[in-house]
Amino acid sequence: MSLAAQQDDFAEIDRFLDQLWMERGLSDHTLSAYRRDLRKFSGWLEQSEIGMRAAGRADIQNFLVHESKRGLKPRSLARLLSSIRAYYSSLLLDGILSKDPAAEVDSPKLGQSLPVSLSEEQVVALLAAPDIESAKGLRDRAMLELLYATGLRVSELIGLRDSQINLRAGIVRVMGKGSRERIVPMGEVAQQWLQRWLRQGRPELLLQASSDLLFPGRAGKMMTRQTFWHIIKRCAADAGIGQQLSPHTLRHAFATHLLNHGADLRSVQMLLGHANLSTTQIYTHVARERLQQLHAVHHPRG
């Protein structure tokens, strides 16, 4: 393919991206990713002297195979194919092409990644990391304890109001995704830390400010997810936990440890607030490992 032909491809890609920006208002970051993917495809087609309009299903499949052999992971391959599909779908809608060459290209199979979790010993170390001699440290300890005790999402935790906690009954009333309400028990240890935080730390942290947030940030305002994520990272470093954590690490640990101690998957689903059991089934590897261990220990031929 000549340089002029490739420039035609690039110009058409830019027109497609302008259309995306106008129709969907996509961010510069997303548009740059589309541009990078499509130019990579155009560059690969250039070796066979084929323009993007002339490419067929086999060309797209061969391109994905080529990228896979170069070490591109299935998730990145899927994103690459998504960019190509969007491009050809646009040409089809505009009447530039009569057939979409990407329509019948199979998506790469994505393996379901297991969530990052912690051992029970690591959780104990993480929870003990905050300096509870300070009001902020006491708040952080109470937040971590409640998060591990209930499996709340970080967004649910930082948005909790005083009215959602019943310390006498030991429960948290949570409004989760899709405005679905659930009641989650918090356990005695989390109750004790919450009582201590409310009695000692919260008045000191708020000073003259007023807030109905259970865990207020600066000047009584809601803490951001990023701020709480920094707290977890700092506590993990102080606890000597070297593995890469995610904002939902304690949520995953909550589910994993429940299953390790005999909870059934349906109960864990209800506690996590998953609408479908299929979402919770990512944790079945834990239950399976536990059953194998039980079989090995208790079965006469284990």
Residue pairs with C-beta under 8 A, 6 or more apart in sequence:
1 45
1 46
1 48
1 49
1 50
1 51
5 51
6 42
6 43
6 46
6 51
8 51
9 42
9 45
9 51
9 52
10 39
10 42
12 52
12 53
13 35
13 38
13 39
13 42
13 52
13 87
14 35
16 34
16 38
16 86
16 87
16 90
16 91
17 31
17 34
17 35
19 90
20 26
20 31
20 34
20 86
20 90
21 31
26 34
33 79
33 83
34 83
34 86
34 87
37 79
37 80
37 83
37 84
38 52
38 83
38 84
38 87
40 80
41 52
41 55
41 60
41 63
41 80
41 83
41 84
42 52
44 63
44 66
45 51
45 52
45 55
45 59
45 63
48 59
50 59
52 87
53 91
53 96
53 97
55 101
56 101
57 101
57 102
57 104
57 105
59 101
60 81
60 84
60 101
60 102
60 105
61 105
64 77
64 80
64 81
64 105
64 108
67 76
67 77
67 80
68 77
68 108
72 80
74 108
74 109
74 110
74 111
75 110
77 108
78 107
78 108
78 110
81 102
81 105
81 107
81 108
84 102
84 105
85 100
85 102
85 103
85 105
87 102
88 97
88 100
88 101
88 102
88 103
89 100
89 102
91 97
91 100
92 98
92 99
92 100
112 282
114 282
114 285
115 246
115 248
115 252
115 282
115 283
116 243
116 244
116 245
116 246
116 249
116 252
117 249
117 252
117 253
117 256
118 126
118 241
118 243
118 245
118 249
118 250
118 253
120 257
122 239
122 241
123 148
123 250
123 253
123 257
125 239
125 240
125 241
126 144
126 232
126 235
126 236
126 239
126 241
126 250
127 141
127 144
127 145
127 148
128 239
129 234
129 235
129 236
129 238
129 239
130 137
130 138
130 140
130 141
130 144
130 231
130 235
131 137
132 138
132 141
135 200
135 201
135 202
135 204
135 205
136 201
136 205
138 196
138 197
138 200
138 201
139 197
139 201
139 202
139 205
139 215
140 231
140 235
141 193
141 197
142 190
142 193
142 194
142 196
142 197
142 201
142 215
143 157
143 215
143 228
143 231
144 232
144 235
144 250
145 189
145 190
145 193
145 194
146 152
146 157
146 172
146 186
146 190
146 193
146 194
147 154
147 157
147 250
147 251
147 254
148 190
148 250
148 253
148 254
149 186
149 187
149 189
149 190
149 254
150 172
150 174
150 184
150 185
150 186
150 190
150 254
150 271
151 184
151 250
151 251
151 254
151 255
151 258
151 271
151 272
152 160
152 172
152 174
152 184
152 251
153 176
153 177
153 248
153 251
153 273
154 225
154 228
154 229
154 247
154 248
154 251
155 225
156 174
156 175
156 176
157 215
157 228
158 215
158 222
158 223
158 224
158 225
158 228
159 213
159 222
160 172
160 174
160 213
160 214
160 215
161 212
161 213
161 214
162 212
162 213
162 214
163 212
164 172
164 173
164 174
164 214
165 171
165 172
165 173
165 194
165 214
166 172
166 173
167 191
167 194
167 195
170 185
170 186
170 187
170 188
170 191
171 183
171 184
171 185
171 186
172 183
172 184
172 185
172 186
173 181
173 182
173 183
174 181
174 182
174 183
174 184
174 273
175 181
176 182
176 273
177 273
177 275
178 275
180 273
180 275
182 270
182 271
182 273
184 271
186 194
202 216
205 216
206 216
206 220
209 216
209 219
209 220
210 220
211 220
211 221
213 220
213 221
213 222
215 223
216 222
216 223
217 223
217 224
217 227
225 247
228 247
229 247
232 245
232 247
232 249
232 250
233 245
236 245
246 252
251 272
254 271
254 272
255 268
255 271
255 272
255 280
255 283
255 286
256 283
256 286
258 267
258 268
258 271
259 265
259 268
259 283
259 286
259 287
259 290
260 286
260 290
265 277
265 280
265 281
265 283
265 284
265 287
266 277
268 280
268 283
269 277
269 279
269 280
272 280
274 280
295 302
296 302
